[in-house]
């Protein structure tokens, strides 16, 4: 093998590596992780213990082994509830359930009690786990809020306004699923959309650069397809260094072992419509059929 061949292979390897690096930098990780340290009652490390993390909705599990320092890490966990089991011969099996949300980096330290592995210790209640590995601040809009709070035309992004540090500066009339500008018109910590908000969908960029007007969401998924999303108003993570504004990280539903579905209907007509309060006060009205200013209210019927 001559020098030219070696140089060519090194150059190709460098280009491939740079391509992979750039490709990974354009995405944002929406999945969470659980890590921690397994110890005995005296605080000594317990190397070689098995930690199994199982998604309670799909029964998909991931088993890792603690290293010499008793440390374990389980990555790439989709948002949901997980059962955590830690076991080693000579210790009682520990079992508990925790919830992983969008982008969570959870630290879960485990203490194993001396005893038979056939004995189990169940942790049934626990306070919210503090995320000590991330300095970012934000708010998770969970599935319950998305499904139970009233949404303007079924647009889940109207709930972005529930996040502390968010100020809505748009027009409330334009929050329909196809109103990309209206759904993106908010200020995060003093930074408007022109300062660069970022939207992602399962880690994939979902942001449309609207020129001088700034970044706006490109696609608004149906509310029933969204598992949850996180609005980060103060981010110190390099993967979110695409703008000075907020980051809206959306996780779609991934399915469960049970068969289920949803049928929904939005009805807009003259019978169900209510005129605008201010128009009523002025003694005027605008037809709900008017495309540029629809005024009818929405009714949603769901069967599950």
VENWO-V415651 format. One record per residue. PSI is psi in whole degrees, -180 to 180 (* if undefined). D_FIRST is the distance of its C-alpha to the first C-alpha in Angstrom with 2 decimals. Layout:
# VENWO-V415651
psi->PSI d_first->D_FIRST
psi->PSI d_first->D_FIRST
This chain:
# VENWO-V415651
psi->120 d_first->0.00
psi->174 d_first->3.84
psi->-37 d_first->6.84
psi->-41 d_first->8.35
psi->-43 d_first->6.41
psi->-43 d_first->7.06
psi->-42 d_first->10.45
psi->-43 d_first->11.26
psi->-38 d_first->10.94
psi->-40 d_first->12.96
psi->-43 d_first->15.41
psi->-40 d_first->15.99
psi->-39 d_first->16.59
psi->-43 d_first->18.99
psi->-42 d_first->20.83
psi->-43 d_first->21.29
psi->-42 d_first->22.58
psi->-37 d_first->24.95
psi->-42 d_first->26.19
psi->-39 d_first->27.05
psi->-46 d_first->28.73
psi->-40 d_first->30.79
psi->-39 d_first->31.75
psi->-27 d_first->33.01
psi->-21 d_first->34.86
psi->-8 d_first->36.96
psi->160 d_first->38.48
psi->132 d_first->41.02
psi->115 d_first->41.24
psi->-15 d_first->44.61
psi->159 d_first->44.22
psi->-176 d_first->45.51
psi->156 d_first->44.55
psi->128 d_first->46.46
psi->162 d_first->45.54
psi->-163 d_first->47.55
psi->135 d_first->48.27
psi->126 d_first->50.01
psi->168 d_first->52.50
psi->178 d_first->55.45
psi->-22 d_first->59.04
psi->-6 d_first->58.52
psi->1 d_first->55.59
psi->149 d_first->52.95
psi->150 d_first->49.61
psi->85 d_first->49.22
psi->155 d_first->45.57
psi->1 d_first->44.55
psi->149 d_first->47.19
psi->133 d_first->46.46
psi->120 d_first->47.17
psi->126 d_first->47.51
psi->123 d_first->48.07
psi->130 d_first->49.61
psi->119 d_first->50.60
psi->-19 d_first->54.28
psi->-29 d_first->54.33
psi->-12 d_first->51.40
psi->17 d_first->51.02
psi->127 d_first->47.28
psi->159 d_first->46.31
psi->123 d_first->43.49
psi->131 d_first->43.48
psi->164 d_first->41.78
psi->135 d_first->42.18
psi->147 d_first->43.20
psi->-167 d_first->40.98
psi->-26 d_first->42.21
psi->4 d_first->44.23
psi->16 d_first->45.80
psi->142 d_first->44.09
psi->158 d_first->43.16
psi->130 d_first->41.94
psi->119 d_first->42.30
psi->170 d_first->40.72
psi->54 d_first->41.12
psi->119 d_first->44.79
psi->150 d_first->46.61
psi->136 d_first->50.06
psi->-174 d_first->52.69
psi->139 d_first->54.39
psi->142 d_first->52.46
psi->130 d_first->53.62
psi->125 d_first->52.03
psi->126 d_first->52.32
psi->132 d_first->51.36
psi->151 d_first->51.88
psi->142 d_first->51.22
psi->132 d_first->53.09
psi->-4 d_first->56.03
psi->153 d_first->56.50
psi->143 d_first->58.37
psi->133 d_first->56.38
psi->133 d_first->56.57
psi->136 d_first->56.75
psi->166 d_first->57.24
psi->134 d_first->56.72
psi->165 d_first->55.39
psi->132 d_first->54.71
psi->125 d_first->51.42
psi->-178 d_first->51.84
psi->122 d_first->49.55
psi->13 d_first->46.83
psi->139 d_first->48.59
psi->88 d_first->46.84
psi->134 d_first->49.35
psi->116 d_first->49.64
psi->99 d_first->51.39
psi->139 d_first->52.04
psi->135 d_first->53.39
psi->120 d_first->55.73
psi->134 d_first->56.05
psi->144 d_first->59.40
psi->135 d_first->59.70
psi->-168 d_first->60.88
psi->145 d_first->59.95
psi->-18 d_first->57.13
psi->-16 d_first->59.69
psi->147 d_first->61.59
psi->145 d_first->60.61
psi->121 d_first->61.26
psi->128 d_first->61.54
psi->108 d_first->61.21
psi->-19 d_first->63.30
psi->139 d_first->63.81
psi->143 d_first->61.79
psi->166 d_first->62.00
psi->134 d_first->59.38
psi->133 d_first->56.16
psi->130 d_first->55.27
psi->101 d_first->51.80
psi->-6 d_first->50.84
psi->1 d_first->47.17
psi->137 d_first->47.94
psi->2 d_first->50.12
psi->149 d_first->50.43
psi->143 d_first->53.94
psi->-169 d_first->55.05
psi->131 d_first->57.01
psi->125 d_first->56.10
psi->104 d_first->58.17
psi->177 d_first->58.34
psi->-36 d_first->59.14
psi->-42 d_first->62.84
psi->-41 d_first->63.39
psi->-38 d_first->61.60
psi->-25 d_first->63.70
psi->-24 d_first->67.06
psi->147 d_first->67.40
psi->133 d_first->68.64
psi->135 d_first->65.92
psi->110 d_first->66.63
psi->27 d_first->65.74
psi->21 d_first->63.38
psi->110 d_first->60.98
psi->-23 d_first->59.41
psi->-9 d_first->58.32
psi->-20 d_first->61.98
psi->-6 d_first->61.70
psi->-30 d_first->59.30
psi->-10 d_first->62.55
psi->-11 d_first->63.32
psi->132 d_first->60.66
psi->138 d_first->61.98
psi->-2 d_first->60.97
psi->132 d_first->60.90
psi->124 d_first->63.45
psi->130 d_first->63.95
psi->8 d_first->64.70
psi->-168 d_first->64.60
psi->125 d_first->67.35
psi->-19 d_first->68.25
psi->-25 d_first->68.98
psi->67 d_first->65.34
psi->23 d_first->63.64
psi->160 d_first->63.07
psi->-23 d_first->59.68
psi->4 d_first->58.94
psi->79 d_first->60.07
psi->-40 d_first->56.69
psi->-48 d_first->58.25
psi->-34 d_first->61.18
psi->-13 d_first->59.07
psi->0 d_first->56.93
psi->83 d_first->59.76
psi->160 d_first->59.97
psi->135 d_first->59.50
psi->113 d_first->57.47
psi->39 d_first->58.49
psi->-4 d_first->59.73
psi->119 d_first->56.66
psi->179 d_first->57.52
psi->-34 d_first->55.32
psi->-21 d_first->54.47
psi->-11 d_first->52.82
psi->78 d_first->50.28
psi->159 d_first->50.93
psi->134 d_first->48.11
psi->135 d_first->48.56
psi->154 d_first->46.14
psi->106 d_first->46.52
psi->41 d_first->44.79
psi->-10 d_first->42.33
psi->135 d_first->41.65
psi->132 d_first->42.89
psi->40 d_first->46.32
psi->135 d_first->47.30
psi->120 d_first->48.41
psi->112 d_first->48.42
psi->32 d_first->51.86
psi->-131 d_first->51.40
psi->-23 d_first->54.06
psi->-14 d_first->55.72
psi->-173 d_first->52.79
psi->143 d_first->50.92
psi->163 d_first->52.64
psi->139 d_first->51.87
psi->-45 d_first->50.28
psi->133 d_first->51.46
psi->109 d_first->54.32
psi->156 d_first->54.07
psi->147 d_first->57.31
psi->-35 d_first->58.89
psi->-14 d_first->58.88
psi->-8 d_first->55.09
psi->127 d_first->54.51
psi->-52 d_first->54.29
psi->169 d_first->54.55
psi->157 d_first->53.14
psi->132 d_first->52.84
psi->110 d_first->53.89
psi->119 d_first->52.30
psi->-16 d_first->54.30
psi->101 d_first->52.61
psi->135 d_first->48.89
psi->18 d_first->46.64
psi->133 d_first->43.54
psi->-25 d_first->40.57
psi->-11 d_first->40.03
psi->26 d_first->43.41
psi->43 d_first->42.94
psi->-2 d_first->43.55
psi->165 d_first->47.16
psi->-5 d_first->50.03
psi->-149 d_first->52.23
psi->164 d_first->52.37
psi->125 d_first->49.82
psi->104 d_first->51.13
psi->109 d_first->48.81
psi->135 d_first->49.99
psi->124 d_first->49.27
psi->161 d_first->50.33
psi->141 d_first->51.89
psi->-4 d_first->49.49
psi->163 d_first->52.11
psi->-178 d_first->53.65
psi->-18 d_first->54.48
psi->149 d_first->57.93
psi->122 d_first->58.80
psi->165 d_first->60.31
psi->173 d_first->60.59
psi->135 d_first->62.54
psi->128 d_first->64.55
psi->156 d_first->65.78
psi->133 d_first->67.99
psi->120 d_first->68.86
psi->128 d_first->72.19
psi->112 d_first->73.26
psi->180 d_first->76.58
psi->-31 d_first->79.97
psi->-42 d_first->81.60
psi->-5 d_first->79.22
psi->150 d_first->78.61
psi->134 d_first->80.05
psi->155 d_first->80.64
psi->143 d_first->79.09
psi->-46 d_first->81.25
psi->-31 d_first->81.47
psi->-39 d_first->82.26
psi->-43 d_first->85.01
psi->-35 d_first->86.37
psi->-6 d_first->86.40
psi->23 d_first->88.00
psi->171 d_first->85.24
psi->157 d_first->82.60
psi->132 d_first->79.43
psi->136 d_first->78.68
psi->-13 d_first->75.75
psi->-8 d_first->74.69
psi->117 d_first->73.95
psi->-31 d_first->70.19
psi->-11 d_first->69.80
psi->68 d_first->71.82
psi->134 d_first->72.11
psi->2 d_first->74.71
psi->150 d_first->74.98
psi->165 d_first->74.27
psi->144 d_first->71.85
psi->130 d_first->72.70
psi->130 d_first->70.06
psi->128 d_first->70.69
psi->139 d_first->68.21
psi->129 d_first->68.26
psi->* d_first->65.89
